[in-house]
Amino acid sequence: MDILVMGGTRFVGKPLVALLQEAGHRLTLFTRGRNPVPAGVEHLVGDRSTPEGLEPLQGRRFDVIVDSSGRSEADSSAVIARTGAPSHRFVYVSSAGVYADSELWPLDEDSPIDPASRHAGKAETEAWLRAQAIPFTSFRPTYIVGPGNYNPVESWFFDRIVHGRPVPLPGDGSTITQLGHVNDLAAAMARCIEVETACNRIYNCSGRQGISFRGLVHAAARAAGQDPQAVEIRSFDPAGLDKKARKAFPLRMAHFLTDTARVRRELAWEPSFDLEATLADSYANDYALRLPTTPDFSGDQALIG
């Protein structure tokens, strides 16, 4: 198929492009030209943040459009306004952050949406695609981690563990969160275009299990070759933090766990990485390669003084 990838040279895009190339698809990558593109793909240089920046797409037609960077309906509709709807599928990376807080866990794809979420634009994009009768598949991961992650998720924990710093955790550290390996998400995205059942479907896509914050610290320590029992954990009260200070902790301070039964069943997909393997891979093939570094721990003062 002729596939347009919006991006494709960074975190999610790298493993996805590799899989699509292996499958023999003809790829066009649209990027700002800041990173090299793989051999054998067409490269269009532009900037999706402005109408003029999207001009290289004008009049082009594709079987599949992959959009992992659009945050709003306007972002994705601007692409389709220039290319027309893809003949086969629009593959979108949404977020499990669209869900409302709940007393019932795990959350499935029919759980209520929070219109005030900072990810609400992604849910609006899904609704727009459905309303426009554009064939789509959307993925709602929780936290995507692994080599190349430019968001400080697992690296936040590695920083403190490797440098012998206390790790601040809200409350008693029993809050449950959920991580997924970037390669597993990429595999599900590549797989969905081959499965007709995936048309007009939304999928949670993350690791199969949740883990407590305290368990995450211990798993990160093992990945870094450290004794988990030697890592100092400092508790803080999240209720007493102002909004700015809450950003000093990298994860939402509430349970965040999704049901991935639908994607596993309909795509015949299973994660290749469990949590321990995910963190070990991220540490060995990304974080350890960037050492030594001197992280900024000033934000910890807002949490534990």
For each residue, the residues with C-beta under 8 A, 3 or more apart:
1: 25 26 63 64 88 193
2: 25 26 28 61 62 63 64
3: 20 25 26 27 28 62 63 64 65 66 193
4: 28 30 57 60 62 64 65 66 83 86
5: 8 13 16 17 20 27 28 29 30 66 68
6: 30 48 65 66 67 68 69 70 79
7: 10 12 13 29 30 31 68 69
8: 5 13 14 16 17 27 29 30 31 37 41 66
9: 13 14 17 29 31 34 35 36 37
10: 7 13 14 35 148 150
11: 14 144 146 148 149 150 182
12: 7 15 16 68 93 144 182 185 186 189
13: 5 7 8 9 10 16 17 29 68
14: 8 9 10 11 17 18 148
15: 12 18 19 182 183 186 187
16: 5 8 12 13 19 20 66 68 186 189 190
17: 5 8 9 13 14 20 21 27 29 38 41
18: 14 15 21 22 38 186
19: 15 16 22 23 186 187 190
20: 3 5 16 17 23 25 27 190
21: 17 18 24 25 27 38 40 41
22: 18 19
23: 19 20 190
24: 21
25: 1 2 3 20 21 64
26: 1 2 3 42
27: 3 5 8 17 20 21 40 41 42
28: 2 3 4 5 41 42 43 44 60 62
29: 5 7 8 9 13 17 37 41 42 43 44
30: 4 5 6 7 8 44 45 46 48 56 57
31: 7 8 9 34 35 37 43 44 45 46
32: 45 46 47
33: 43 45
34: 9 31
35: 9 10 31
36: 9
37: 8 9 29 31 41 43
38: 17 18 21 41
39:
40: 21 27
41: 8 17 21 27 28 29 37 38
42: 26 27 28 29
43: 28 29 31 33 37
44: 28 29 30 31 56 57
45: 30 31 32 33 56
46: 30 31 32 53 54 55 56 57
47: 32 50 53 54
48: 6 30 53 54 69 70 75 78 79
49: 53
50: 47 53 54
51: 54 55 78
52: 55
53: 46 47 48 49 50
54: 46 47 48 50 51 57 58 78 79 82
55: 46 51 52 58 82
56: 30 44 45 46
57: 4 30 44 46 54 60 79 82 83
58: 54 55 82
59: 82 83
60: 4 28 57 82 83
61: 2 83 84 87
62: 2 3 4 28 65 83 86 87
63: 1 2 3 86 87 88 89
64: 1 2 3 4 25 86 88 89 90 91 193
65: 3 4 6 62 79 80 83 86 89 90 91
66: 3 4 5 6 8 16 91 189
67: 6 70 75 76 79 90 91 92 93
68: 5 6 7 12 13 16 92 93
69: 6 7 48 75 93
70: 6 48 67 75 76 79 92 122 125
71: 75 119 121 122
72: 75 76 121 122 124 125
73: 76 77 121 124 125 127 128
74: 77 78
75: 48 67 69 70 71 72 78 79 121 125
76: 67 70 72 73 79 80 90 92 125 128 129
77: 73 74 80 81 128
78: 48 51 54 74 75 81 82
79: 6 48 54 57 65 67 70 75 76 82 83
80: 65 76 77 83 84 85 90 134
81: 77 78
82: 54 55 57 58 59 60 78 79
83: 4 57 59 60 61 62 65 79 80 86
84: 61 80
85: 80 90 132 134 135
86: 4 62 63 64 65 83 89 90 134 135
87: 61 62 63
88: 1 63 64 135 193
89: 63 64 65 86 135 136 137 192 193 198 199
90: 64 65 67 76 80 85 86 129 134 135 136 137
91: 64 65 66 67 136 137 138 139 189 192 193
92: 67 68 70 76 122 125 126 129 136 137 138 139
93: 12 67 68 69 138 139 141 185 189
94: 98 119 122 123 125 126 138 139 140 202
95: 98 119 122 140 141
96: 99 107 140 141 142 178 204 206 256 258
97: 117 118 119 122 252
98: 94 95 113 114 117 119 120 122 123 140
99: 96 102 107 111 112 113 114 117 140 258
100: 111 112 113 114 117
101: 114 254
102: 99 105 107 111 112
103:
104: 107 111
105: 102 176 255 257
106: 210 257 258 259
107: 96 99 102 104 111 204 257 258 259
108: 111 204 258 259 261 262
109: 140 202 203 204 259 262
110:
111: 99 100 102 104 107 108
112: 99 100 102
113: 98 99 100 117 120 123
114: 98 99 100 101 117 120
115: 120 123
116: 120
117: 97 98 99 100 113 114 120 123
118: 97
119: 71 94 95 97 98 122 123
120: 98 113 114 115 116 117 123 124
121: 71 72 73 75 124 125
122: 70 71 72 92 94 95 97 98 119 125 126
123: 94 98 113 115 117 119 120 126 127
124: 72 73 120 121 127 128
125: 70 72 73 75 76 92 94 121 122 128 129 138
126: 92 94 122 123 129 130 136 138 202
127: 73 123 124 130 131
128: 73 76 77 124 125 131 132
129: 76 90 92 125 126 132 134 136 138
130: 126 127 133 134 136 200
131: 127 128
132: 85 128 129
133: 130
134: 80 85 86 90 129 130
135: 85 86 88 89 90 199 200
136: 89 90 91 92 126 129 130 199 200
137: 89 90 91 92 189 192 193 198 199 200 201 202 203
138: 91 92 93 94 125 126 129 201 202 203
139: 91 92 93 94 185 188 189 192 202 203 204 205 263
140: 94 95 96 98 99 109 202 203 204 205 258
141: 93 95 96 144 180 185 204 205 206
142: 96 177 178 179 180 204 206 256 257 258
143: 153 177 178 179 180 206 251 256
144: 11 12 141 149 179 180 181 182 185
145: 149 153 154 179 180 181 182 278 279 282
146: 11 149 181 182 183 273 278 281 282 286
147: 182 281 282 285 286
148: 10 11 14 182 286
149: 11 144 145 146 153 154 155 182 282 286
150: 10 11
151: 250
152: 155 156 250
153: 143 145 149 156 179 250 251
154: 145 149 157 158 179 220 279 282 283 287
155: 149 152 158 159 282 287
156: 152 153 159 160 250
157: 154 160 161 167 216 217 220 250
158: 154 155 161 162 220 223 224 283 287
159: 155 156 162 163 165 295 297
160: 156 157 163 165 166 167 297 300
161: 157 158 165 167 217 220 221 224 226 231
162: 158 159 224 226 291
163: 159 160 295 297
164:
165: 159 160 161 297 300
166: 160 232 233 234 300 304
167: 157 160 161 217 231 232 233 234
168: 234 235 236 248 249 300 303 304
169: 172 173 213 214 217 233 234 235 236
170: 173 175 213 235 236 237 238 249 253
171: 174 175 235 237 238
172: 169 214 235
173: 169 170 212 213 214 217 233 235
174: 171 212 213 214
175: 170 171 212 213 253 254 255
176: 105 210 211 212 255 256 257
177: 142 143 210 211 212 213 216 251 252 255 256 257
178: 96 142 143 206 207 209 210 211 256 257 258
179: 142 143 144 145 153 154 206 207 211 216 275 278 279
180: 141 142 143 144 145 184 185 205 206 207 271 278
181: 144 145 146 184 185 207 271 272 273 277 278 281
182: 11 12 15 144 145 146 147 148 149 185 186
183: 15 146 186 187 272 273
184: 180 181 187 188 205 207 271 272 273
185: 12 93 139 141 144 180 181 182 188 189 205
186: 12 15 16 18 19 182 183 189 190
187: 15 19 183 184 190 191 269 272
188: 139 184 185 191 192 203 205 263 267 269
189: 12 16 66 91 93 137 139 185 186 192 193
190: 16 19 20 23 186 187 193 194
191: 187 188 194 195 198 267 268 269
192: 89 91 137 139 188 189 195 198 203 267
193: 1 3 64 88 89 91 137 189 190 198
194: 190 191
195: 191 192 198 266 267 268
196: 199
197: 201 266
198: 89 137 191 192 193 195 201 203 266 267
199: 89 135 136 137 196
200: 130 135 136 137
201: 137 138 197 198 262 266
202: 94 109 126 137 138 139 140
203: 109 137 138 139 140 188 192 198 260 262 263 266 267
204: 96 107 108 109 139 140 141 142 258 259 260 262 263
205: 139 140 141 180 184 185 188 260 263
206: 96 141 142 143 178 179 180 258 260 271
207: 178 179 180 181 184 260 271 273 274 275 278
208: 260 264 270 271 274
209: 178 274 275
210: 106 176 177 178 255 256 257
211: 176 177 178 179 215 216 219 275
212: 173 174 175 176 177 215 216
213: 169 170 173 174 175 177 216 217 251
214: 169 172 173 174 217 218 233
215: 211 212 218 219
216: 157 177 179 211 212 213 219 220 275
217: 157 161 167 169 173 213 214 220 221 228 231 233
218: 214 215 221 222 228 231
219: 211 215 216 222 223 228 275 276 279
220: 154 157 158 161 216 217 223 224 279 283
221: 161 217 218 224 226 227 228 230 231
222: 218 219 225 226 228 276 279 280
223: 158 219 220 276 279 280 282 283 284
224: 158 161 162 220 221 283 287
225: 222
226: 161 162 221 222 230 231
227: 221 230 231
228: 217 218 219 221 222 231
229:
230: 221 226 227
231: 161 167 217 218 221 226 227 228
232: 166 167
233: 166 167 169 173 214 217
234: 166 167 168 169 303 304
235: 168 169 170 171 172 173
236: 168 169 170 240 241 303 304
237: 170 171 240 241
238: 170 171 241 246 249 253
239:
240: 236 237
241: 236 237 238 245 246 302 303
242: 245 246
243: 246 247
244: 247 302
245: 241 242 248 302 303
246: 238 241 242 243 249 253
247: 243 244 299
248: 168 245 299 300 302 303
249: 168 170 238 246 253 303
250: 151 152 153 156 157
251: 143 153 177 213 256
252: 97 177 256
253: 170 175 238 246 249
254: 101 175
255: 105 175 176 177 210
256: 96 142 143 176 177 178 210 251 252
257: 105 106 107 142 176 177 178 210
258: 96 99 106 107 108 140 142 178 204 206
259: 106 107 108 109 204 262
260: 203 204 205 206 207 208 263 264
261: 108 264 265
262: 108 109 201 203 204 259 265 266
263: 139 188 203 204 205 260 266 267 269
264: 208 260 261 267 268 269 270
265: 261 262 268
266: 195 197 198 201 203 262 263
267: 188 191 192 195 198 203 263 264
268: 191 195 264 265
269: 187 188 191 263 264
270: 208 264
271: 180 181 184 206 207 208 274
272: 181 183 184 187
273: 146 181 183 184 207 277 278 281
274: 207 208 209 271 277 278
275: 179 207 209 211 216 219 278 279
276: 219 222 223 279 280
277: 181 273 274 280 281
278: 145 146 179 180 181 207 273 274 275 281 282
279: 145 154 179 219 220 222 223 275 276 282 283
280: 222 223 276 277 283 284
281: 146 147 181 273 277 278 284 285
282: 145 146 147 149 154 155 223 278 279 285 286 287
283: 154 158 220 223 224 279 280 286 287 288
284: 223 280 281 287 288
285: 147 281 282 288 289
286: 146 147 148 149 282 283 289 290
287: 154 155 158 224 282 283 284 290 291
288: 283 284 285 291
289: 285 286
290: 286 287 293
291: 162 287 288
292:
293: 290
294:
295: 159 163
296: 299
297: 159 160 163 165 300
298: 301
299: 247 248 296 302 303
300: 160 165 166 168 248 297 303 304
301: 298 304 305
302: 241 244 245 248 299
303: 168 234 236 241 245 248 249 299 300
304: 166 168 234 236 300 301
305: 301
